Amino acid sequence: MKMLIEKIGDLNDMIMQNQNVEAFELFYHEDVCTQVNDENPVLGKKLNRKIRRKEREEIIEFRSAKPIKVTFGEQTTMVEWHLNYVHKTKGLRCYTQVAVHQWENGTIIEEKLFYGKQTN
């Protein structure tokens, strides 16, 4: 459990510093499956890497990423985030998101992101 607490703390620190792509390389399994709300899952680190890099390129001003609540259980972590940034085409994005992570052998094998309406 201690290892999981340290890993989620390190992951969150990197996200707060806008190092999402770098954190992805360190903490995600090669066979990771990610899903946003009810969208289709994205399978594998290669495709997820491409999506994350594109997302980062589209952020023209990173304002903040703040963890509001963090919880953990048996190989599972959940973080409620408040995110605030300016997107290239969507403008100001300010919203709360919950990230649910399933860990395997010290890396994230499954990630589900949940969020509602994003405000401008």
MMTF fields as JSON, N, C-alpha, C and O atoms, coordinates in Angstrom:
{
  "mmtfVersion": "1.0.0",
  "mmtfProducer": "UNKNOWN",
  "numBonds": 479,
  "numAtoms": 480,
  "numGroups": 120,
  "numChains": 1,
  "numModels": 1,
  "chainsPerModel": [1],
  "groupsPerChain": [120],
  "chainIdList": ["A"],
  "bondAtomList": [4, 2, 8, 6, 12, 10, 16, 14, 20, 18, 24, 22, 28, 26, 32, 30, 36, 34, 40, 38, 44, 42, 48, 46, 52, 50, 56, 54, 60, 58, 64, 62, 68, 66, 72, 70, 76, 74, 80, 78, 84, 82, 88, 86, 92, 90, 96, 94, 100, 98, 104, 102, 108, 106, 112, 110, 116, 114, 120, 118, 124, 122, 128, 126, 132, 130, 136, 134, 140, 138, 144, 142, 148, 146, 152, 150, 156, 154, 160, 158, 164, 162, 168, 166, 172, 170, 176, 174, 180, 178, 184, 182, 188, 186, 192, 190, 196, 194, 200, 198, 204, 202, 208, 206, 212, 210, 216, 214, 220, 218, 224, 222, 228, 226, 232, 230, 236, 234, 240, 238, 244, 242, 248, 246, 252, 250, 256, 254, 260, 258, 264, 262, 268, 266, 272, 270, 276, 274, 280, 278, 284, 282, 288, 286, 292, 290, 296, 294, 300, 298, 304, 302, 308, 306, 312, 310, 316, 314, 320, 318, 324, 322, 328, 326, 332, 330, 336, 334, 340, 338, 344, 342, 348, 346, 352, 350, 356, 354, 360, 358, 364, 362, 368, 366, 372, 370, 376, 374, 380, 378, 384, 382, 388, 386, 392, 390, 396, 394, 400, 398, 404, 402, 408, 406, 412, 410, 416, 414, 420, 418, 424, 422, 428, 426, 432, 430, 436, 434, 440, 438, 444, 442, 448, 446, 452, 450, 456, 454, 460, 458, 464, 462, 468, 466, 472, 470, 476, 474],
  "bondOrderList": [1, 1, 1, 1, 1, 1, 1, 1, 1, 1, 1, 1, 1, 1, 1, 1, 1, 1, 1, 1, 1, 1, 1, 1, 1, 1, 1, 1, 1, 1, 1, 1, 1, 1, 1, 1, 1, 1, 1, 1, 1, 1, 1, 1, 1, 1, 1, 1, 1, 1, 1, 1, 1, 1, 1, 1, 1, 1, 1, 1, 1, 1, 1, 1, 1, 1, 1, 1, 1, 1, 1, 1, 1, 1, 1, 1, 1, 1, 1, 1, 1, 1, 1, 1, 1, 1, 1, 1, 1, 1, 1, 1, 1, 1, 1, 1, 1, 1, 1, 1, 1, 1, 1, 1, 1, 1, 1, 1, 1, 1, 1, 1, 1, 1, 1, 1, 1, 1, 1],
  "groupList": [{"groupName": "MET", "atomNameList": ["N", "CA", "C", "O"], "elementList": ["N", "C", "C", "O"], "formalChargeList": [0, 0, 0, 0], "bondAtomList": [1, 0, 2, 1, 3, 2], "bondOrderList": [1, 1, 2], "singleLetterCode": "M", "chemCompType": "L-PEPTIDE LINKING"}, {"groupName": "LYS", "atomNameList": ["N", "CA", "C", "O"], "elementList": ["N", "C", "C", "O"], "formalChargeList": [0, 0, 0, 0], "bondAtomList": [1, 0, 2, 1, 3, 2], "bondOrderList": [1, 1, 2], "singleLetterCode": "K", "chemCompType": "L-PEPTIDE LINKING"}, {"groupName": "LEU", "atomNameList": ["N", "CA", "C", "O"], "elementList": ["N", "C", "C", "O"], "formalChargeList": [0, 0, 0, 0], "bondAtomList": [1, 0, 2, 1, 3, 2], "bondOrderList": [1, 1, 2], "singleLetterCode": "L", "chemCompType": "L-PEPTIDE LINKING"}, {"groupName": "ILE", "atomNameList": ["N", "CA", "C", "O"], "elementList": ["N", "C", "C", "O"], "formalChargeList": [0, 0, 0, 0], "bondAtomList": [1, 0, 2, 1, 3, 2], "bondOrderList": [1, 1, 2], "singleLetterCode": "I", "chemCompType": "L-PEPTIDE LINKING"}, {"groupName": "GLU", "atomNameList": ["N", "CA", "C", "O"], "elementList": ["N", "C", "C", "O"], "formalChargeList": [0, 0, 0, 0], "bondAtomList": [1, 0, 2, 1, 3, 2], "bondOrderList": [1, 1, 2], "singleLetterCode": "E", "chemCompType": "L-PEPTIDE LINKING"}, {"groupName": "GLY", "atomNameList": ["N", "CA", "C", "O"], "elementList": ["N", "C", "C", "O"], "formalChargeList": [0, 0, 0, 0], "bondAtomList": [1, 0, 2, 1, 3, 2], "bondOrderList": [1, 1, 2], "singleLetterCode": "G", "chemCompType": "PEPTIDE LINKING"}, {"groupName": "ASP", "atomNameList": ["N", "CA", "C", "O"], "elementList": ["N", "C", "C", "O"], "formalChargeList": [0, 0, 0, 0], "bondAtomList": [1, 0, 2, 1, 3, 2], "bondOrderList": [1, 1, 2], "singleLetterCode": "D", "chemCompType": "L-PEPTIDE LINKING"}, {"groupName": "ASN", "atomNameList": ["N", "CA", "C", "O"], "elementList": ["N", "C", "C", "O"], "formalChargeList": [0, 0, 0, 0], "bondAtomList": [1, 0, 2, 1, 3, 2], "bondOrderList": [1, 1, 2], "singleLetterCode": "N", "chemCompType": "L-PEPTIDE LINKING"}, {"groupName": "GLN", "atomNameList": ["N", "CA", "C", "O"], "elementList": ["N", "C", "C", "O"], "formalChargeList": [0, 0, 0, 0], "bondAtomList": [1, 0, 2, 1, 3, 2], "bondOrderList": [1, 1, 2], "singleLetterCode": "Q", "chemCompType": "L-PEPTIDE LINKING"}, {"groupName": "VAL", "atomNameList": ["N", "CA", "C", "O"], "elementList": ["N", "C", "C", "O"], "formalChargeList": [0, 0, 0, 0], "bondAtomList": [1, 0, 2, 1, 3, 2], "bondOrderList": [1, 1, 2], "singleLetterCode": "V", "chemCompType": "L-PEPTIDE LINKING"}, {"groupName": "ALA", "atomNameList": ["N", "CA", "C", "O"], "elementList": ["N", "C", "C", "O"], "formalChargeList": [0, 0, 0, 0], "bondAtomList": [1, 0, 2, 1, 3, 2], "bondOrderList": [1, 1, 2], "singleLetterCode": "A", "chemCompType": "L-PEPTIDE LINKING"}, {"groupName": "PHE", "atomNameList": ["N", "CA", "C", "O"], "elementList": ["N", "C", "C", "O"], "formalChargeList": [0, 0, 0, 0], "bondAtomList": [1, 0, 2, 1, 3, 2], "bondOrderList": [1, 1, 2], "singleLetterCode": "F", "chemCompType": "L-PEPTIDE LINKING"}, {"groupName": "TYR", "atomNameList": ["N", "CA", "C", "O"], "elementList": ["N", "C", "C", "O"], "formalChargeList": [0, 0, 0, 0], "bondAtomList": [1, 0, 2, 1, 3, 2], "bondOrderList": [1, 1, 2], "singleLetterCode": "Y", "chemCompType": "L-PEPTIDE LINKING"}, {"groupName": "HIS", "atomNameList": ["N", "CA", "C", "O"], "elementList": ["N", "C", "C", "O"], "formalChargeList": [0, 0, 0, 0], "bondAtomList": [1, 0, 2, 1, 3, 2], "bondOrderList": [1, 1, 2], "singleLetterCode": "H", "chemCompType": "L-PEPTIDE LINKING"}, {"groupName": "CYS", "atomNameList": ["N", "CA", "C", "O"], "elementList": ["N", "C", "C", "O"], "formalChargeList": [0, 0, 0, 0], "bondAtomList": [1, 0, 2, 1, 3, 2], "bondOrderList": [1, 1, 2], "singleLetterCode": "C", "chemCompType": "L-PEPTIDE LINKING"}, {"groupName": "THR", "atomNameList": ["N", "CA", "C", "O"], "elementList": ["N", "C", "C", "O"], "formalChargeList": [0, 0, 0, 0], "bondAtomList": [1, 0, 2, 1, 3, 2], "bondOrderList": [1, 1, 2], "singleLetterCode": "T", "chemCompType": "L-PEPTIDE LINKING"}, {"groupName": "PRO", "atomNameList": ["N", "CA", "C", "O"], "elementList": ["N", "C", "C", "O"], "formalChargeList": [0, 0, 0, 0], "bondAtomList": [1, 0, 2, 1, 3, 2], "bondOrderList": [1, 1, 2], "singleLetterCode": "P", "chemCompType": "L-PEPTIDE LINKING"}, {"groupName": "ARG", "atomNameList": ["N", "CA", "C", "O"], "elementList": ["N", "C", "C", "O"], "formalChargeList": [0, 0, 0, 0], "bondAtomList": [1, 0, 2, 1, 3, 2], "bondOrderList": [1, 1, 2], "singleLetterCode": "R", "chemCompType": "L-PEPTIDE LINKING"}, {"groupName": "SER", "atomNameList": ["N", "CA", "C", "O"], "elementList": ["N", "C", "C", "O"], "formalChargeList": [0, 0, 0, 0], "bondAtomList": [1, 0, 2, 1, 3, 2], "bondOrderList": [1, 1, 2], "singleLetterCode": "S", "chemCompType": "L-PEPTIDE LINKING"}, {"groupName": "TRP", "atomNameList": ["N", "CA", "C", "O"], "elementList": ["N", "C", "C", "O"], "formalChargeList": [0, 0, 0, 0], "bondAtomList": [1, 0, 2, 1, 3, 2], "bondOrderList": [1, 1, 2], "singleLetterCode": "W", "chemCompType": "L-PEPTIDE LINKING"}],
  "groupTypeList": [0, 1, 0, 2, 3, 4, 1, 3, 5, 6, 2, 7, 6, 0, 3, 0, 8, 7, 8, 7, 9, 4, 10, 11, 4, 2, 11, 12, 13, 4, 6, 9, 14, 15, 8, 9, 7, 6, 4, 7, 16, 9, 2, 5, 1, 1, 2, 7, 17, 1, 3, 17, 17, 1, 4, 17, 4, 4, 3, 3, 4, 11, 17, 18, 10, 1, 16, 3, 1, 9, 15, 11, 5, 4, 8, 15, 15, 0, 9, 4, 19, 13, 2, 7, 12, 9, 13, 1, 15, 1, 5, 2, 17, 14, 12, 15, 8, 9, 10, 9, 13, 8, 19, 4, 7, 5, 15, 3, 3, 4, 4, 1, 2, 11, 12, 5, 1, 8, 15, 7],
  "groupIdList": [1, 2, 3, 4, 5, 6, 7, 8, 9, 10, 11, 12, 13, 14, 15, 16, 17, 18, 19, 20, 21, 22, 23, 24, 25, 26, 27, 28, 29, 30, 31, 32, 33, 34, 35, 36, 37, 38, 39, 40, 41, 42, 43, 44, 45, 46, 47, 48, 49, 50, 51, 52, 53, 54, 55, 56, 57, 58, 59, 60, 61, 62, 63, 64, 65, 66, 67, 68, 69, 70, 71, 72, 73, 74, 75, 76, 77, 78, 79, 80, 81, 82, 83, 84, 85, 86, 87, 88, 89, 90, 91, 92, 93, 94, 95, 96, 97, 98, 99, 100, 101, 102, 103, 104, 105, 106, 107, 108, 109, 110, 111, 112, 113, 114, 115, 116, 117, 118, 119, 120],
  "secStructList": [7, 2, 2, 2, 2, 2, 2, 2, 2, 2, 2, 2, 2, 2, 2, 2, 6, 6, 7, 2, 2, 2, 2, 2, 2, 2, 2, 3, 3, 3, 3, 3, 3, 3, 3, 3, 6, 6, 1, 7, 7, 3, 3, 1, 2, 2, 2, 2, 2, 2, 2, 2, 2, 2, 2, 2, 2, 2, 3, 3, 3, 3, 3, 3, 3, 3, 3, 3, 3, 3, 3, 3, 3, 6, 6, 3, 3, 3, 3, 3, 3, 3, 3, 3, 3, 3, 3, 6, 6, 6, 3, 3, 3, 3, 3, 3, 3, 3, 3, 3, 3, 3, 3, 3, 6, 6, 3, 3, 3, 3, 3, 3, 3, 3, 3, 7, 7, 7, 5, 7],
  "xCoordList": [0.837, 0.0, 0.876, 0.546, 1.992, 2.879, 3.401, 3.477, 3.761, 4.256, 3.188, 3.498, 1.94, 0.841, 0.639, 0.404, 0.728, 0.591, 1.7, 1.449, 2.92, 4.048, 3.882, 4.135, 3.46, 3.31, 2.22, 2.424, 1.07, 0.004, 0.418, 0.039, 1.19, 1.703, 2.653, 2.561, 3.566, 4.503, 3.777, 4.087, 2.806, 2.015, 1.285, 1.316, 0.63, -0.106, 0.817, 0.462, 1.999, 2.965, 3.322, 3.399, 3.539, 3.896, 2.735, 2.955, 1.514, 0.349, 0.188, -0.13, 0.405, 0.303, 1.34, 1.134, 2.452, 3.513, 3.366, 4.293, 2.195, 1.906, 2.878, 3.291, 3.234, 4.114, 3.324, 3.765, 2.162, 1.275, 1.907, 1.815, 2.538, 3.141, 4.291, 4.423, 5.116, 6.229, 5.722, 6.281, 4.663, 4.061, 3.484, 3.59, 2.881, 2.331, 3.425, 3.215, 4.577, 5.684, 6.157, 6.517, 6.162, 6.658, 5.667, 6.061, 4.396, 3.435, 2.413, 1.607, 2.418, 1.387, 1.954, 3.055, 1.198, 1.532, 1.486, 0.745, 2.252, 2.258, 0.881, 0.524, 0.108, -1.215, -2.347, -3.461, -2.079, -3.079, -4.34, -4.287, -5.47, -6.768, -7.32, -7.49, -7.606, -8.16, -9.549, -9.86, -10.369, -11.719, -12.157, -11.942, -12.768, -13.313, -14.83, -15.413, -15.46, -16.919, -17.415, -16.934, -18.363, -18.915, -18.321, -18.858, -17.224, -16.591, -15.97, -15.831, -15.599, -14.946, -13.586, -12.882, -13.202, -11.886, -10.766, -10.94, -9.617, -8.412, -7.428, -7.085, -6.981, -6.15, -4.691, -4.376, -3.817, -2.385, -1.706, -2.291, -0.465, 0.307, 0.637, 0.675, 0.875, 1.253, 0.161, 0.449, -1.08, -2.192, -2.489, -2.737, -2.47, -2.702, -1.628, -1.927, -0.393, 0.714, 0.429, 0.593, 0.006, -0.3, -1.404, -1.308, -2.436, -3.555, -3.089, -3.454, -2.302, -1.818, -0.914, -0.998, -0.064, 0.819, 0.011, 0.308, -1.008, -1.873, -2.617, -2.712, -3.141, -3.84, -2.92, -3.326, -1.684, -0.743, -0.446, -0.337, -0.314, -0.051, -1.197, -0.985, -2.406, -3.581, -3.825, -4.703, -3.075, -3.194, -2.23, -1.012, -2.807, -1.948, -1.59, -0.617, -2.377, -2.025, -2.487, -3.686, -1.54, -1.832, -1.939, -0.982, -3.09, -3.286, -3.106, -2.353, -3.788, -3.625, -4.27, -5.196, -3.741, -4.33, -4.159, -3.039, -5.28, -5.225, -5.995, -7.182, -5.32, -6.064, -6.908, -6.401, -8.186, -9.106, -9.189, -9.119, -9.34, -9.412, -8.652, -8.678, -7.973, -7.254, -7.653, -7.662, -7.982, -8.309, -7.66, -7.361, -7.45, -6.829, -7.34, -7.774, -7.272, -7.664, -6.747, -5.63, -7.201, -6.405, -6.139, -7.005, -4.946, -4.499, -5.358, -5.377, -6.068, -6.926, -6.683, -6.575, -6.597, -6.547, -7.609, -7.974, -8.1, -9.045, -8.634, -8.336, -8.624, -8.257, -9.325, -9.654, -9.868, -10.767, -9.904, -9.22, -9.939, -9.107, -9.95, -11.093, -9.376, -9.908, -8.891, -7.733, -9.325, -8.451, -8.823, -10.002, -7.811, -8.022, -6.924, -5.745, -7.319, -6.361, -7.077, -8.306, -6.301, -6.854, -6.5, -5.333, -7.528, -7.384, -7.321, -7.959, -6.557, -6.348, -7.656, -7.805, -8.604, -9.852, -11.084, -12.086, -11.01, -12.176, -12.158, -13.128, -11.067, -10.985, -10.737, -10.137, -11.197, -10.995, -11.732, -12.924, -11.029, -11.606, -11.358, -10.21, -12.416, -12.321, -13.373, -14.571, -12.92, -13.863, -13.256, -12.056, -14.112, -13.708, -13.792, -14.733, -12.793, -12.707, -12.283, -11.485, -12.81, -12.375, -11.619, -12.123, -10.414, -9.588, -9.559, -9.184, -9.955, -9.928, -8.865, -8.921, -7.899, -6.774, -6.742, -6.865, -6.576, -6.31, -4.833, -4.364, -4.107, -2.66, -2.334, -3.018, -1.262, -0.755, 0.765, 1.338, 1.403, 2.868, 3.487, 4.501, 2.881, 3.438, 3.136, 3.653, 2.3, 1.91, 0.392, -0.285, -0.115, -1.559, -1.917, -1.426, -2.773, -3.224, -4.579, -4.917, -5.348, -6.662, -6.921, -6.683, -7.415, -7.74, -9.111, -9.389, -9.96, -11.27, -11.365, -11.108, -11.738, -11.886, -13.354, -14.009, -13.868, -15.268, -15.345, -14.725, -16.113, -16.378, -17.68, -18.131, -18.268, -19.524, -19.256, -18.275, -20.134, -20.052, -18.79, -18.45, -18.115, -16.948, -17.387, -18.103, -16.951, -17.351, -16.29, -15.102, -16.742, -15.819, -15.645, -14.911],
  "yCoordList": [-1.198, 0.0, 1.255, 2.25, 1.199, 2.355, 2.738, 3.92, 1.727, 1.989, 2.704, 3.627, 2.274, 2.878, 4.337, 5.191, 4.627, 6.002, 6.877, 8.004, 6.364, 7.123, 7.354, 8.455, 6.33, 6.466, 7.471, 8.306, 7.408, 8.357, 9.767, 10.73, 9.905, 11.222, 11.771, 12.941, 10.935, 11.365, 11.687, 12.678, 10.843, 11.089, 12.425, 13.226, 12.669, 13.92, 15.134, 16.16, 15.02, 16.121, 16.473, 17.65, 15.465, 15.717, 16.367, 17.268, 15.923, 16.504, 17.969, 18.812, 18.274, 19.663, 20.558, 21.766, 19.971, 20.724, 20.661, 21.01, 20.214, 20.105, 19.155, 19.407, 18.079, 17.06, 15.773, 14.679, 15.923, 14.782, 13.729, 12.536, 14.15, 13.205, 12.458, 11.244, 13.174, 12.551, 11.565, 10.481, 11.952, 11.079, 9.822, 8.724, 9.998, 8.862, 7.843, 6.643, 8.302, 7.387, 6.623, 5.451, 7.26, 6.63, 5.688, 4.657, 6.035, 5.368, 4.48, 3.839, 4.421, 3.661, 2.396, 2.399, 1.335, 0.008, 0.021, 0.81, -0.828, -0.928, -1.301, -0.894, -2.064, -2.516, -1.712, -2.218, -0.471, 0.356, 0.508, 0.602, 0.528, 0.791, 2.038, 2.064, 3.088, 4.313, 4.562, 4.155, 5.241, 5.557, 6.869, 7.095, 7.729, 8.998, 8.903, 8.643, 9.117, 9.015, 7.749, 6.657, 7.874, 6.705, 6.504, 5.736, 7.186, 7.027, 5.636, 4.925, 5.257, 3.969, 3.946, 4.957, 2.814, 2.706, 2.821, 2.481, 3.308, 3.395, 2.377, 2.422, 1.463, 0.352, 0.542, 0.882, 0.326, 0.319, 1.66, 2.723, 1.575, 2.774, 3.584, 4.813, 2.923, 3.626, 4.598, 5.765, 4.137, 5.002, 6.055, 7.213, 5.676, 6.636, 7.72, 8.885, 7.349, 8.317, 9.379, 10.575, 8.928, 9.838, 10.826, 12.018, 10.333, 11.176, 12.193, 13.366, 11.769, 12.669, 13.755, 14.911, 13.391, 14.405, 15.443, 16.636, 14.988, 15.916, 16.839, 18.043, 16.275, 17.079, 18.163, 19.316, 17.79, 18.771, 19.879, 21.042, 19.546, 20.551, 21.546, 22.689, 21.114, 21.974, 22.879, 23.741, 22.7, 23.587, 24.754, 24.58, 25.939, 27.108, 27.84, 28.593, 27.62, 28.195, 27.251, 27.059, 26.673, 25.82, 26.715, 27.405, 26.709, 27.541, 26.757, 27.171, 25.631, 24.826, 23.455, 23.247, 22.541, 21.225, 20.972, 20.85, 20.894, 20.756, 19.515, 19.381, 18.605, 17.467, 17.937, 18.576, 17.618, 18.012, 16.908, 17.166, 15.675, 14.511, 13.364, 13.191, 12.581, 11.397, 10.248, 10.388, 9.122, 7.934, 6.72, 6.728, 5.694, 4.493, 3.27, 3.332, 2.161, 0.874, -0.181, 0.125, -1.4, -2.511, -2.332, -2.613, -1.865, -1.659, -0.651, -0.667, 0.225, 1.231, 2.587, 2.7, 3.623, 5.001, 5.819, 5.533, 6.841, 7.78, 9.185, 9.454, 10.069, 11.465, 12.353, 12.226, 13.26, 14.298, 15.518, 16.026, 15.982, 17.104, 18.328, 18.211, 19.493, 20.73, 21.16, 21.427, 21.225, 21.551, 22.902, 23.243, 23.671, 25.011, 25.293, 25.351, 25.468, 25.751, 26.405, 26.433, 26.925, 27.503, 26.571, 26.249, 26.144, 25.216, 25.996, 27.038, 25.483, 26.131, 26.457, 27.562, 25.524, 25.751, 25.901, 26.482, 25.38, 25.396, 26.527, 26.72, 27.277, 28.395, 27.939, 26.888, 28.728, 28.447, 27.177, 27.034, 26.267, 25.024, 24.981, 24.997, 24.926, 24.921, 23.935, 24.18, 22.808, 21.771, 20.832, 20.87, 19.992, 18.969, 17.613, 17.331, 16.791, 15.471, 14.45, 14.761, 13.249, 12.169, 11.147, 10.677, 10.81, 9.797, 8.556, 8.628, 7.426, 6.153, 5.288, 5.027, 4.847, 4.06, 2.675, 2.515, 1.69, 0.321, 0.054, 0.205, -0.341, -0.548, -2.032, -2.878, -2.33, -3.697, -3.635, -2.982, -4.302, -4.33, -2.933, -2.711, -1.997, -0.659, 0.303, 1.42, -0.102, 0.8, 0.772, -0.162, 1.801, 1.909, 1.071, 1.315, 0.087, -0.792, -0.331, -0.62, 0.383, 0.874, 2.247, 2.475, 3.158, 4.508, 4.885, 4.743, 5.367, 5.886, 7.309, 7.584, 8.221, 9.64, 10.006, 9.694, 10.68, 11.085, 12.59, 13.113, 13.269, 14.683, 15.074, 14.441, 16.122, 16.634, 17.829, 17.872, 18.779, 19.976, 20.773, 21.01, 21.173, 22.038, 23.465, 23.768, 24.345, 25.742, 26.551, 26.234, 27.578, 28.504, 29.751, 30.655],
  "zCoordList": [0.0, 0.0, 0.0, -0.645, 0.727, 0.805, -0.579, -0.913, -1.389, -2.74, -3.575, -4.328, -3.438, -4.189, -3.775, -4.629, -2.492, -2.002, -2.568, -2.994, -2.573, -3.125, -4.616, -5.107, -5.34, -6.795, -7.155, -8.037, -6.493, -6.829, -6.433, -7.1, -5.36, -4.979, -6.03, -6.399, -6.516, -7.561, -8.866, -9.527, -9.234, -10.446, -10.338, -11.273, -9.206, -9.02, -9.071, -9.65, -8.467, -8.514, -9.952, -10.305, -10.777, -12.177, -12.934, -13.744, -12.681, -13.35, -12.945, -13.783, -11.667, -11.21, -11.882, -11.999, -12.325, -13.006, -14.524, -15.255, -15.0, -16.43, -17.133, -18.264, -16.467, -17.032, -17.281, -16.928, -17.888, -18.125, -19.025, -18.737, -20.096, -21.037, -20.364, -20.524, -19.617, -18.914, -17.851, -17.681, -17.145, -16.136, -16.785, -16.239, -17.943, -18.677, -18.967, -18.788, -19.407, -19.726, -18.495, -18.601, -17.339, -16.114, -15.438, -14.892, -15.472, -14.601, -15.3, -14.625, -16.634, -17.339, -17.966, -18.518, -17.876, -18.391, -19.924, -20.511, -20.562, -22.041, -22.583, -23.688, -21.826, -22.278, -21.654, -21.52, -21.271, -20.605, -21.451, -22.677, -20.758, -21.38, -20.714, -19.495, -21.507, -20.948, -21.528, -22.647, -20.737, -21.183, -20.555, -19.365, -21.353, -20.889, -20.94, -21.993, -19.795, -19.669, -20.368, -20.066, -21.291, -21.982, -23.376, -24.174, -23.67, -24.982, -25.095, -24.1, -26.318, -26.524, -25.846, -25.846, -25.268, -24.64, -25.676, -26.847, -25.214, -26.046, -25.48, -24.298, -26.331, -25.886, -26.263, -27.404, -25.317, -25.563, -25.347, -25.559, -24.924, -24.609, -25.858, -25.801, -26.973, -28.199, -28.643, -28.91, -28.727, -29.161, -28.102, -28.44, -26.832, -25.757, -25.739, -25.477, -26.013, -26.069, -27.144, -26.906, -28.307, -29.414, -29.022, -29.317, -28.365, -27.928, -26.891, -26.973, -25.931, -24.879, -25.435, -25.021, -26.358, -26.962, -27.736, -27.679, -28.455, -29.199, -28.232, -28.469, -27.147, -26.143, -25.586, -25.443, -25.276, -24.72, -25.721, -25.333, -26.983, -28.009, -28.151, -28.558, -27.816, -27.97, -26.767, -26.815, -25.703, -24.546, -24.746, -24.79, -24.862, -25.11, -23.818, -23.78, -22.758, -21.455, -20.351, -20.145, -19.655, -18.514, -17.29, -16.94, -16.64, -15.459, -14.174, -13.292, -14.059, -12.845, -12.995, -13.78, -12.21, -11.99, -10.502, -10.007, -9.792, -8.334, -7.899, -8.198, -7.192, -6.638, -5.46, -4.537, -5.499, -4.439, -3.389, -2.187, -3.864, -2.982, -3.629, -4.848, -2.791, -3.247, -2.339, -1.116, -2.935, -2.15, -2.801, -3.995, -2.016, -2.56, -1.825, -0.675, -2.534, -1.979, -2.561, -2.978, -2.594, -3.098, -4.599, -5.427, -4.935, -6.315, -7.089, -8.32, -6.367, -7.003, -6.361, -5.14, -7.206, -6.71, -7.423, -8.564, -6.735, -7.327, -6.924, -5.76, -7.899, -7.644, -8.257, -9.436, -7.439, -7.941, -8.225, -7.336, -9.461, -9.92, -10.242, -10.685, -10.016, -10.587, -11.642, -11.322, -12.896, -14.016, -14.604, -14.702, -14.996, -15.533, -16.554, -16.206, -17.82, -18.888, -20.064, -20.118, -20.994, -22.219, -23.363, -23.586, -24.085, -25.199, -26.514, -26.664, -27.439, -28.741, -29.458, -29.98, -29.495, -30.228, -29.331, -29.747, -28.103, -27.212, -26.202, -25.469, -26.155, -25.223, -23.795, -23.568, -22.837, -21.423, -21.027, -21.298, -20.393, -19.887, -18.389, -17.945, -17.621, -16.169, -15.661, -15.795, -15.07, -14.685, -13.65, -13.375, -13.086, -12.139, -12.834, -13.576, -12.578, -13.202, -12.148, -11.263, -12.241, -11.368, -12.21, -13.23, -11.779, -12.436, -11.552, -10.382, -12.113, -11.4, -12.061, -13.262, -11.267, -11.786, -11.167, -9.952, -12.014, -11.561, -11.828, -12.956, -10.796, -10.888, -10.988, -10.412, -11.74, -11.849, -11.893, -12.764, -10.974, -10.913, -10.934, -11.596, -10.213, -10.075, -11.2, -11.205, -12.168, -13.259, -13.44, -13.01, -14.075, -14.312, -15.531, -16.633, -15.32, -16.396, -16.944, -18.092, -16.126, -16.557, -15.953, -14.767, -16.789, -16.335, -16.873, -18.063, -15.98, -16.377, -15.875, -14.703, -16.773, -16.444, -16.559, -17.553, -15.521, -15.485, -15.237, -14.312, -16.077, -15.839, -16.505, -17.459, -15.985, -16.526, -17.418, -18.159, -17.329, -18.155, -17.833, -16.674, -18.898, -18.751, -18.974, -19.928, -18.079, -18.192, -18.92, -18.886, -19.562, -20.251, -19.429, -19.828]
}
